[in-house]
Amino acid sequence: MASQMTAGSIEDFAGDRRLAEQLAFILEVEKLKNVLRRTPLLDRSRVENDAEHTWQVALMAMVLSEYSDRSIDLPRVIKMLLIHDIVEIDAGDTFAFDKVAGTSQIERETRAAKRIFELLPQDQALEFRSLWDEFEAKVSPESLFANAMDRLQPMLHSYFTGGENWQSASVTSFDVERRMQPVAAASGTLGHLVSRLVNSAIEMGILTPCSDGKIASEVHPPVNGRRQTC
C-alpha cells in the first residue's frame, strides 16, 4: 500500500530526496483518519476520528479568535492545531477522563513525536516538533488558545449529544470544569460559556454534580472562581 512505502521508494518517482521525505510524511498522516476518539458526532451516528477533530478545532480557531484575551498569531495557532494530534497515530487517542491511560500519555506521545516528525526534512521536522512542544507546554498565548479550542470542541459535542460521553464514564461537573481550565485561561468569554454549559448540563440531568460532601477547593483550587462540593 502507498502508506507503507519508504522514503527511498518514493524517491524513485519523486526525483528529489526532500520531496520524497515530505511525501512520506503526508502518506503517513493519512493514518490519523483511522484513529477513533470517544467524541460522538452531533447526530450520534458514530464517533469522530482524529482527522475530523483536527479540522474542526482549526476552523473553530478561525471563527473564535476574536475572543482570545491576548493578541495571538492566528496562523501559528492553526499550525499547532493541525499537527497537535498527529502523535496519536502511534500513541492512540487517550480519553480525557481515563486516569489510567493518562499516566503513560506523555511518554507514548513524546516517542511518537520523535518518529513521525522525523520523517520530514530536518528543517521541517524541527519546526513541527517545536510547534508540538509549544502546544503541549500551554504557555504562549497561541498555545493557550489552541488548547482552549482542543478542550472546548469535545465539550460542545458532549453537551449537545445529551451527555452520553460523560455518563458512560461517570464524569462529574468538577471533572469537566477542571478539564476546561485552559479555556478560561485563554478567554474570559469562552470560560463563562463553559460555566453556563456546565450549569445547564447539571440542571438538565446530563452531568452529575459533585456531591460527596467534600469541598473541592480543599484539595484543588477553585474552578472558575467557584467553590464546588465534590
C-alpha positions as CSV (number, residue, x, y, z in Angstrom):
1,M,0.0,0.0,0.0
2,A,1.1,3.6,-0.6
3,S,1.2,4.5,3.1
4,Q,3.7,1.6,3.6
5,M,6.2,2.9,1.0
6,T,9.6,4.0,2.2
7,A,11.1,7.4,1.5
8,G,13.6,5.6,-0.7
9,S,11.0,4.0,-2.9
10,I,9.0,7.3,-3.1
11,E,12.2,9.0,-4.2
12,D,12.3,6.8,-7.3
13,F,9.4,8.8,-8.8
14,A,9.7,12.0,-6.7
15,G,13.2,12.6,-8.2
16,D,14.3,14.5,-5.1
17,R,15.1,13.4,-1.6
18,R,13.4,16.3,0.1
19,L,10.2,15.9,-1.8
20,A,10.3,12.1,-1.1
21,E,10.6,12.8,2.7
22,Q,7.7,15.2,2.5
23,L,5.5,12.8,0.6
24,A,6.4,10.0,3.1
25,F,5.1,12.2,5.9
26,I,2.0,13.1,4.0
27,L,1.2,9.5,3.4
28,E,1.9,8.6,7.0
29,V,-0.5,11.1,8.5
30,E,-3.3,9.5,6.4
31,K,-3.4,7.1,9.3
32,L,-4.9,9.8,11.5
33,K,-8.2,9.2,9.8
34,N,-8.3,5.7,11.4
35,V,-7.7,6.9,15.0
36,L,-11.1,7.0,16.6
37,R,-11.9,9.3,19.5
38,R,-14.6,9.0,22.2
39,T,-16.3,12.1,21.0
40,P,-19.7,11.4,19.2
41,L,-20.8,13.3,16.1
42,L,-23.8,15.6,16.8
43,D,-26.1,13.2,15.0
44,R,-24.9,10.4,17.3
45,S,-24.4,8.1,14.3
46,R,-20.8,7.3,15.3
47,V,-17.7,8.7,17.0
48,E,-15.4,11.1,15.2
49,N,-11.8,10.3,14.1
50,D,-8.7,12.4,14.8
51,A,-8.6,14.0,11.3
52,E,-12.2,15.2,11.7
53,H,-11.4,16.6,15.2
54,T,-8.3,18.3,13.8
55,W,-10.2,20.0,11.0
56,Q,-12.9,21.2,13.4
57,V,-10.7,22.7,16.0
58,A,-8.6,24.5,13.4
59,L,-11.8,26.0,12.0
60,M,-13.0,26.9,15.5
61,A,-9.8,28.9,16.0
62,M,-10.5,30.9,12.9
63,V,-14.1,31.6,13.9
64,L,-13.5,32.3,17.6
65,S,-10.1,34.0,17.6
66,E,-11.6,37.4,18.5
67,Y,-12.4,36.0,21.9
68,S,-8.8,35.4,22.9
69,D,-7.8,37.6,25.9
70,R,-4.4,38.1,24.4
71,S,-3.2,39.1,20.9
72,I,-2.4,35.9,19.0
73,D,-0.8,34.9,15.8
74,L,-3.7,33.0,14.3
75,P,-1.8,31.2,11.6
76,R,0.5,29.8,14.3
77,V,-2.5,28.7,16.3
78,I,-3.9,26.9,13.3
79,K,-0.5,25.2,12.6
80,M,-0.4,23.9,16.1
81,L,-3.9,22.5,15.9
82,L,-3.2,20.9,12.5
83,I,-0.4,18.8,14.0
84,H,-1.3,18.5,17.7
85,D,-2.8,15.0,17.4
86,I,-0.5,13.5,14.8
87,V,1.3,11.7,17.6
88,E,-1.9,9.7,18.2
89,I,-1.1,7.7,15.0
90,D,1.3,5.7,17.3
91,A,0.1,6.7,20.8
92,G,-3.7,6.3,20.2
93,D,-6.3,8.7,21.5
94,T,-6.3,9.0,25.2
95,F,-9.7,9.7,26.6
96,A,-9.6,12.9,28.7
97,F,-11.1,11.3,31.7
98,D,-9.2,8.0,31.6
99,K,-6.8,8.3,34.6
100,V,-5.1,5.0,34.0
101,A,-4.2,5.7,30.3
102,G,-3.3,9.3,31.3
103,T,-0.3,8.1,33.3
104,S,1.6,7.0,30.2
105,Q,0.3,9.5,27.8
106,I,3.2,11.9,27.8
107,E,5.7,9.1,27.3
108,R,3.8,7.5,24.5
109,E,3.2,10.8,22.7
110,T,6.7,12.0,23.0
111,R,8.1,8.8,21.5
112,A,5.6,9.2,18.7
113,A,6.5,12.8,18.0
114,K,10.1,11.8,17.5
115,R,9.3,9.1,15.0
116,I,6.7,10.8,13.0
117,F,8.1,14.4,12.7
118,E,11.5,13.0,11.8
119,L,10.0,11.6,8.6
120,L,10.2,15.2,7.3
121,P,13.3,17.0,6.1
122,Q,15.3,18.3,9.1
123,D,14.2,21.9,8.9
124,Q,10.5,21.0,8.8
125,A,11.0,18.2,11.4
126,L,12.4,20.8,13.8
127,E,9.6,23.3,13.1
128,F,6.8,20.8,13.5
129,R,8.4,19.4,16.7
130,S,8.8,23.0,18.1
131,L,5.1,23.7,17.4
132,W,4.0,20.5,19.1
133,D,6.2,21.2,22.1
134,E,4.8,24.7,22.3
135,F,1.2,23.3,22.2
136,E,2.0,20.9,25.0
137,A,3.6,23.5,27.2
138,K,0.5,25.7,27.3
139,V,2.5,28.9,28.0
140,S,2.4,31.1,24.9
141,P,-0.8,33.0,24.0
142,E,-1.0,30.9,20.8
143,S,-0.7,27.6,22.7
144,L,-3.2,28.7,25.3
145,F,-5.8,29.5,22.7
146,A,-5.1,26.3,20.7
147,N,-5.6,24.2,23.8
148,A,-8.8,26.1,24.5
149,M,-10.1,25.0,21.1
150,D,-9.0,21.5,21.7
151,R,-10.8,21.3,25.0
152,L,-14.0,23.2,24.0
153,Q,-14.8,21.1,20.9
154,P,-15.4,17.8,22.7
155,M,-17.3,19.5,25.5
156,L,-19.7,21.0,22.9
157,H,-20.2,17.6,21.4
158,S,-20.8,16.0,24.8
159,Y,-23.3,18.7,25.8
160,F,-25.2,18.6,22.5
161,T,-25.4,14.8,22.4
162,G,-27.1,14.6,25.8
163,G,-24.1,14.0,28.0
164,E,-23.8,10.3,26.9
165,N,-20.0,10.5,26.9
166,W,-20.0,11.9,30.5
167,Q,-22.5,9.5,31.8
168,S,-20.8,6.4,30.4
169,A,-17.5,7.3,32.1
170,S,-19.1,8.6,35.4
171,V,-17.7,12.1,34.8
172,T,-18.7,14.8,37.3
173,S,-19.1,18.5,36.9
174,F,-15.9,19.0,38.7
175,D,-14.1,16.7,36.3
176,V,-15.4,18.7,33.4
177,E,-14.6,22.1,34.9
178,R,-11.0,21.0,35.8
179,R,-10.6,19.8,32.2
180,M,-11.9,23.1,30.8
181,Q,-9.5,25.3,32.8
182,P,-7.4,26.1,29.7
183,V,-10.5,27.6,28.1
184,A,-10.9,30.2,30.8
185,A,-7.1,30.8,30.8
186,A,-7.3,31.8,27.2
187,S,-10.6,33.6,27.1
188,G,-12.8,35.0,29.8
189,T,-15.8,35.0,27.3
190,L,-15.4,31.3,26.4
191,G,-14.7,30.5,30.1
192,H,-18.0,31.9,31.0
193,L,-19.6,29.9,28.2
194,V,-18.2,26.7,29.7
195,S,-19.6,27.6,33.1
196,R,-23.0,28.2,31.6
197,L,-22.9,24.9,29.8
198,V,-21.8,23.0,32.9
199,N,-24.7,24.6,35.0
200,S,-27.2,23.9,32.2
201,A,-26.0,20.2,31.9
202,I,-26.4,19.8,35.7
203,E,-29.9,21.3,35.5
204,M,-30.8,19.0,32.6
205,G,-29.6,15.9,34.5
206,I,-27.0,15.0,31.9
207,L,-23.9,15.8,34.0
208,T,-23.5,14.6,37.6
209,P,-22.7,17.4,40.1
210,C,-20.0,16.7,42.8
211,S,-21.9,15.8,45.9
212,D,-20.0,13.6,48.3
213,G,-19.8,16.4,50.9
214,K,-16.2,17.5,50.4
215,I,-15.3,20.9,49.3
216,A,-13.3,20.7,46.1
217,S,-11.2,23.7,46.9
218,E,-9.9,21.9,50.0
219,V,-8.0,19.7,47.6
220,H,-8.0,21.6,44.4
221,P,-8.0,25.3,43.7
222,P,-11.4,26.9,42.9
223,V,-12.5,26.3,39.3
224,N,-13.8,29.4,37.5
225,G,-13.7,31.2,40.8
226,R,-16.3,28.9,42.5
227,R,-16.1,26.6,45.4
228,Q,-17.8,23.3,44.4
229,T,-18.8,20.4,46.5
230,C,-17.1,17.3,45.3
